[in-house]
Amino acid sequence: MKRKVGLLTFSDGRDYVNKDLVEINARFEQAVVEALNSTGEVEVIRAERIVDKPSVAKEEALKLRDKGAQMTIFHYAVWAFPHFSVIASKFAPGPFLLFGNVNPKYPGMVGMLAAAGALEQDGTQTYRMWGDPKDPKVLKKLMAFIRAATARNMLKGQRYGMFGGRSMGMYTAVPNVDLWNKLFGIDVEHIDQLEIIEKSKKVPDSVAEHAREWLEKHAKKIHYDGKQLTPEKLQLQIKSYYALRKMAEDLELDFIGVKAQPELTEHFVTMDVAEAFLNDPYDWDGPKEPLVCATEADSDGALTMQIFKLISSQPVLFADVRHYDSDDNFFDLCNSGQHATFFAARSYDPVVNLAKVEFYPESFYFPAGGASVRHIAAPGEVTLARLTRKDGRYVMRIIKGEFLDFGEEKNEEKARATQIEWPHAFARLKVSAEEFLSSYSSNHIHGVYGDYVEELVHFCKLSGIDFVVYA
């Protein structure tokens, strides 16, 4: 996925001055293009002309819109007439990032600040950055904003599929449809869980058998017990996976949530295999794009995951905040088999991950049976977050942390202390347990590998929602 970024460079409006600045503007603009291209994430949609007249500001801005830019960088390397930026802002696709290049012999910073002031006066939301775009620190900041801004725009017009209603009385799992539409431009489709059962019946046995045999070949172990977990129940879970994928395609759903408990988990089969592999970047048929799926139809959880996916282009974790281990100062993030197998080894090669994945019989919580997808998350820096609501307003809670690896023996000991058959991520947070537990407002949490705090903060500011960074 390439992020489409429009680039407009502004100049002096006096013809005799602008003629002497053409080469300078082009050279500094090229430096921005090369820096962004070096990331491999960005498709730069470059204006055809340097903006030196009001008509050019409008025409070039419209071209960026027509070419599908998902945000626009207003670029300043010299003094530029501020009204050009104001005119362009009425037609170019936002959000807008004002970037001042390093050119001390010409008043580019003056031009950026003059434009920023003019845009602020008319209420246009902008963000400002400056520096050499080839400086890794500057480029990192540029990319943080670009990821947030493009993710914000990609959400508009997306559709969320909610299979089933509220699960087990969780208010925090139910979406506010009006707020989603107002803030993010997301449409919500409600679908009965009966559709999963009926569509599963249409998946050929041969397709499910192929997938089961692939899992049997590559997984560390499948713990068939002849009761809760049998080959037939595993195949039914696989059919559920195909059913959900097919409905997402037919109904044009961009991300989904599945209630599961208690109806499916008591009378059909658990959704753990389906949820894990929907969130994975592959399945037994090959590589694919992850389809964000939240268990217990946790809609704010699914939305948080979709934001993470669009920002990071990674599979996203869904977990319960299950237990705090005071001896080793970590939280056991453990949920009923929902974790994508990607987290087992942090690899895009399914064989590498599945070598660390076991399929356990479901516990007494789920009498219908099936497999729980069980592994320990690979170690590494992580960003965790969750959209919560407080008195009708969204608050995104953002936490830096790391996943820990205690070694196989101790990992098993820690997992057994809570739930041996479920997946675990041992997370040490950059905040005290007391502060976290006294203010974090959900039983669920989500995250990806790497540091995406700055991206999430930008996303919240662009969306007009509150945020808290735990540090």
N, C-alpha and C positions, 0 to 999 in steps of 0.2 A: 504494500500500500504506500503510495507516494502522497505526501501532503502538498496540495497545490497552493503555492504562495505567490500572490501578486507583488510586483515590485515597481514602484513609481519613483523616479528621481526628479527633484524640483530644482529650478534654476532661477536666475535673475530675469526679470521681465523686460529689461532694456535690451533691444536687439544687439547693439554694439558691444554690450557687456557679455551677453549670452554667447555670442560668436567666439569669444576668447575662452569660454568656459566649457565648450562642447567636449573637447578632448579630456579635460580634467574630470568632468562629471562621468564620462563614459568609463574612464580608468577606475574611478572609485566604485562605480556601480558594478563593474566586472569583478572587483574584489569581493563584493557581497555575494554575487552569483556563485563564484568559485568556492567560497566558504560554505555556503548552503549546500551546493552540489556534493561537496566532499563528505557530507554526512550519509549520503545514500538514502535519506528519508524524504528529501524535498524535490518537487518539480517546480522550478522557478518559472513563473509566467511573467516575463519581462515586458514592460511597456515598449512600444515601438519607437517612441520619441521621448526625449527629455521634456518635461513640462516647462514651457516658457511663455505660455499664453493661456488665458481663461478657457478658450475653446479646446486647446490641447488637453487641459486638465480634465474636462468633461469627456472628450472622445476617448482618451487612453483609459480612463477609469471604467468606462462602459465596456471597452474591449476586455479588460481584466475580468469583469463580471461575466461576459459572454463566454469566455474561455474556461470558466469554472473555478476561478480562484476562491479559496476558502477563507482567506484573510488577505490583508494588504500591508506591505511595508512601505511607509513614506520615507524616502531616503534623502538625506541632506549632506552634501559635501562642500557646498558653497552657500553664500547668502541667496535665499529664495524668497520671492514675494509670498507672504503668508496667505493671501486670498486664493492662490492656486490650490493650496492644500484644503482650504475650506470647500472650494468648489468640487474638488476631486472626492472629498468625503461624502458628498451627496449621491455619488454614483458608484464608487468603488465598493467591493464587498468588504465589510468589516468582519472581525475586529481590526483596529488600526494600530500598528506599531510604528512609532516615529523613531527612526534610527539616525543618529548623528555620527558620521564617519570622522576619522582623525585626519584633519587637514588644516593645520594651524595657520597656514599662509592665507587661508580664505575663511570668512566667518560662517562656516557651516553650522557650528553650534548656535550661533545667533539666529540663523535661519530656522533651525529646529525649534528653538525656544519661542520664536515669534509665531510660528505655526501652532505650536502647542497652546500658547496663550489664546490665540484666535479660536481654535477648536474648543477649548475649555469654555470660552465665553458663550458659545452657542450650544453648549451642552453635549457635544460629541465626545464619547468616551474614547480616550486614547491612552497608550502606554509608551513610555520613553526609554530608550537605551542609547548608549554611545560607546565608542571605542573602535578598535581595529577588529573587523569581523574575522580575521584569521587568527586572532588571539584565542586560544582554547577556552579561556574563562569567559570571554565575550560571546564566543560562539555557543557555549553551553547555556548562557542566559538567553540568547536568541532562540535556541531550540526549545528551551523550556516554555517560552511564550508561544512559539509556533505550534508545539504539540497541544497545548491547552486550547489555543484559539481554533485550530482546525478540528479538534475533538468536539468543541462546543458547537461548531457549525455542522459537523457530521451527525450530531444527535437530532438536528431539526428534521422532522418528517419521518423519523424512525418509528417502528411499531413494536410494541411490547406485547407478548402473548402471555396471559395469566391463565394457567390451567388449574381450575378449581378455585375455591374461595379462601377465606382466612383459615389458617391451620392452627389448631390447638389454642385458639384465643389470643394469638399474638397481634396486638394492635400495630406494633412497629413493622409488621410484614405487609400491611395493607396499603396500596397506593392511594395517593390523593390525585385523582385523575385531572381535576381542574388545574392543580398546581403544576403537575407534570407538563400539561399542555402550555400553560402560561410561561413557565420558566425555561422549558427545554424544547418545546414544540413536538412532544412525543404523543403518539396516539396509543391507546390501550385497548386491546382486544381480549374479552373474556371468553374462555372456552371450557366446556365441561370436560371433566376427566374421563367420562365415558368414551370420548373420542379416542383417547389413547388405547383403551381396551379394544375398541372396534377396529381401529386402524392397524393394531398389532396383528389381528387375525389375518390381514391381507399380505403380511410379509411371508414369503415362501420359506418353508423349513430348510431348504438347501442353503439359503442365504444366511440364516441364523446358525446352521451347522458349521459353515465355513468360518464364521466369526468365532464361534466357540472353540473350534480346533486351533485357530490361530492363537487364541488366548491360552489354551492348554499348552501350546508349543513354547510360547515366549514368557509366560508369567513364571515368577519364582515358584509359586505353588497355588493350586486350587484345592481348597479343603472340602471336597464333597463329603457330605455326611449321610446321604440317603434320605434326608428329611427336609431340613431347612434349605439346603443347597444340593440340588441335583443338576445333571446336564440339561434336563428339560426346563427347570426354572431359570437357569442361566440363559438358555436360548430365548425364553420369554422376555427376560430383561433386554436382551439384544434386539428382539422385535420391537420392544417399546422404544428403544433408541431410534430405530429406523422410522417408527411411526411419528415420533416427535420431529425428526428432521424433515420428513415429508410434509407434515402440517406447517412447519415453519416456512418451508418453501412455497407451499400452495397459498398460505395466508399472508405471505410476504412479511414475516415476523423477523425482526433484527436481533431480538434477545427475548428470553422466556423465563418464566418461573413455574414450577410444578408443585402443587400442594402436597400430593402423595399421602401424607398422614391425615386422618387414619384410613380413608377408604381404600386406597390402592395397597397400602402396607398391610391391611387386614384381609382383603378379599381378592387381590390380584397378584401382585409381586412388587417388590421395592423398586424404586427408580434409581438406585445408586449407580449401577453400571451405565445407564443412559446419561445421567447427570455428569458423571466423571468424563465420559468420552465426548459428550457434547462440548465440554469446556476444553478438551484436548486439541492440539494442532494436528491430529492424525487419528485414524482408526485402522481397523484391519483391512480397509480398502485403499489406504494410502494417506498422503498429506491432505489436509483440509484447513479451512479457516475455522477457528474456534467459534462455536455458537454459545454465547453466555447463557447459562441456565442456573437458576437459583432454586434450591430445594425449599420446601415448605412455602412455596409461592411468595417468598420474601422479596417483594417488589422493590423496595428501597435498596435492598441488597443487590438485586439484579441490576438496578440502575447504577449503583456504585461500581459494580463489576464492569458494566458496559463503558463507563467513563474511564476506568483503568485500562480496559482493552484498547480504546480509541487513543488514549494518551501514550501507552507503552508498546502497543502491538505485541503483547504477550498474553499467554493464558493467565487467568486470574483465580485466586484462591477464594473459596467460600468456607467459613468455619465457624463453629461455636467457640466462644471464650469459655472453655470447659473447666479449667483448674489452674490455680496458681501454686507452683512448686516453690516454696520459700527456701528450701535447702539449696537449690541451684538457681534461684531467682529467674524463673521463666514461667510463661503461661503456656499451657498445653492447649493449642488450638485444634480441636478435635470435633469432627462431624461425622454423621453416619454414612461414610463411603462416598461423599460428594466430591472430595478433592480430585482434581484432574491428575492423571498419572504422570503428567509432565513434571510435577513437583517431586517425584521420587528421586530423580537424578538430574533434573534441570536440563534435560536434553530434548532436542527436536527429533531424535531417533527413538521410536517407540521400543525397539529391542533393548536399548540401554536402560530405559525407565522400567520396563516390565520385568527386567531381571531383578528388580527390587520390590515388585508389587505382588501381593498375595490376595487371593479372593477367599474370604471367610464366610461361613454361614451366618446369616443375620441373627441377631440376638432376639430375646423374648419380646422386645419392643415391637417387632414386626412379624406377627404370626404367619403372614402370607409367604414369608421366606424370600430366598434369593441370595445373591452375593453382595457382600460389602467389599468395596475396593480399598485395600489396606496397604499403606506404606508410611515411611517416615520422610518428611520433607527434607530435601537436600539443604545443606547449610548455605548461608549467604546473607548479604545485606538485603533488607526488605523495606518496602513502604506499605503500611497498613492504613486503612481508612474506612469510613462508613458515613453515609448520609443519614442523619437523624433529624427529627422534627421537634421543635420546641415552641409550644404555643403558636402553632400555625406557620412557623418559619423553619426553613431548612438550616441545619448546622452540619457542616462536614467536619468530622473529627479525624485528624491526621496524625499518625504515629510512626516515628522511625524506629526500626528495630533490626534484629538479625535472627535467622533461624539457626539453631544449634545442632551439632552432631556430637553425642556423647560416646560414640563407638557402639558397635552392634549390641554388645551385652547390656550396657546401661540403657541404651535406647529401648530395648525390649522390656527392661525392668520398669522404666518410666511409663511406657505404653500400657503395660499390664496393670499399673496402678489405677488407670482410669478405665480404658476399654480396649482390650487387646485386638478386637476384630475391626476397629475403625481406624481411619488414617489420622496421623498426628503431624503437627508442625510445632516444634518446641521453640517458642518465640521469646527472646529477651528484649524487652522494650526499653527505649531511651527515656523512660519516665518511671517513677516509683509505682508499685502496685497500688498503694493507697490512693495516690492522686488519680490514677487511671480508673480504678473501680468506683471511686466516689463521684466521677463525673461522666464516664462513658455511658451512653444511653441505649445500648442494644445488647442482646445476647449473641449476635452475629458480627463477624468482622471479615474483611476482605483485603487482598493485597497482591503485590507483584514483587519480583526481585528487582533490586536497584533503588536508587534515590529519585523519587518523583514528587518530593514535597513541593518544590517550586512550581511544578506544573499544576498540581492540585490547587495551590493557592491562587495562581493565575486563573484557573478555571472557575473557582468560586467568585473571584472579583468580577470576571466577565459575566457571570450568571446572576450577580447581585445577591448571592447567598452568604451567610455567615460561615466562619470556619474557626477551628481551634487546632493549633499545632502543639502536640505534646512533645516536649523536648527537655 
